[in-house]
Amino acid sequence: MIVKMRQIPGFDLLKFIMSLFIVAVHMQLSDTLIVSNYLLLGRGVRTLQNLGVPTFFVISSYLFFRKCYAVGV
């Protein structure tokens, strides 16, 4: 059974941005900025990095269960 779902382009953009923050976590970007005397920028990046994984997980879970509900699983 094929179910036509309405796309939510804002979610795709937000997931892309959060995936970049997840990559930044693995690159330890905020630590590099803090050590390089960019303390305020480093703290801002760290805050955004900490939001990356939970936001990505919540959006992906919403889209997954929305699709399951539409299919009837």
C-alpha positions as CSV (number, residue, x, y, z in Angstrom):
1,M,0.0,0.0,0.0
2,I,1.4,3.3,-1.1
3,V,0.6,6.3,1.2
4,K,1.2,9.8,-0.2
5,M,2.6,11.9,2.7
6,R,2.9,15.6,2.7
7,Q,6.5,16.7,2.9
8,I,7.7,19.2,5.5
9,P,10.6,21.0,4.0
10,G,11.5,22.9,7.2
11,F,12.1,19.5,8.9
12,D,14.5,18.5,6.2
13,L,16.5,21.7,6.5
14,L,16.5,21.5,10.3
15,K,17.7,17.9,10.2
16,F,20.5,18.9,7.8
17,I,21.6,21.8,10.1
18,M,21.6,19.5,13.1
19,S,23.6,16.9,11.3
20,L,26.3,19.5,10.7
21,F,26.3,20.2,14.4
22,I,26.7,16.4,15.1
23,V,29.7,16.4,12.7
24,A,31.1,19.5,14.6
25,V,30.8,17.5,17.9
26,H,32.9,14.7,16.4
27,M,35.4,17.3,15.2
28,Q,35.5,18.9,18.7
29,L,35.0,22.3,17.1
30,S,33.9,24.0,20.2
31,D,36.9,22.9,22.2
32,T,39.2,24.1,19.4
33,L,37.5,27.5,19.4
34,I,37.7,27.8,23.2
35,V,41.4,27.0,23.2
36,S,42.0,29.4,20.3
37,N,40.8,32.4,22.4
38,Y,37.3,32.4,20.8
39,L,35.7,31.7,24.1
40,L,32.3,33.3,23.5
41,L,32.0,31.7,20.0
42,G,33.2,28.4,21.4
43,R,30.5,28.4,24.1
44,G,27.8,29.3,21.5
45,V,28.9,26.5,19.2
46,R,28.9,24.0,22.2
47,T,25.4,25.0,23.1
48,L,24.2,24.4,19.5
49,Q,26.2,21.1,19.4
50,N,24.4,19.9,22.5
51,L,21.1,20.5,20.8
52,G,22.1,18.7,17.6
53,V,21.5,15.0,18.6
54,P,18.3,15.4,20.6
55,T,16.7,17.6,17.9
56,F,17.7,15.3,15.1
57,F,16.4,12.3,17.1
58,V,13.0,13.9,17.9
59,I,12.4,15.1,14.3
60,S,13.4,11.7,12.9
61,S,11.2,9.9,15.4
62,Y,8.2,12.1,14.6
63,L,8.6,11.5,10.9
64,F,9.0,7.7,11.4
65,F,6.0,7.3,13.6
66,R,3.9,9.6,11.4
67,K,4.6,7.3,8.5
68,C,3.8,4.2,10.7
69,Y,0.5,5.8,11.8
70,A,-0.4,6.6,8.2
71,V,0.3,3.0,7.0
72,G,-1.5,1.5,10.0
73,V,1.4,-0.3,11.6
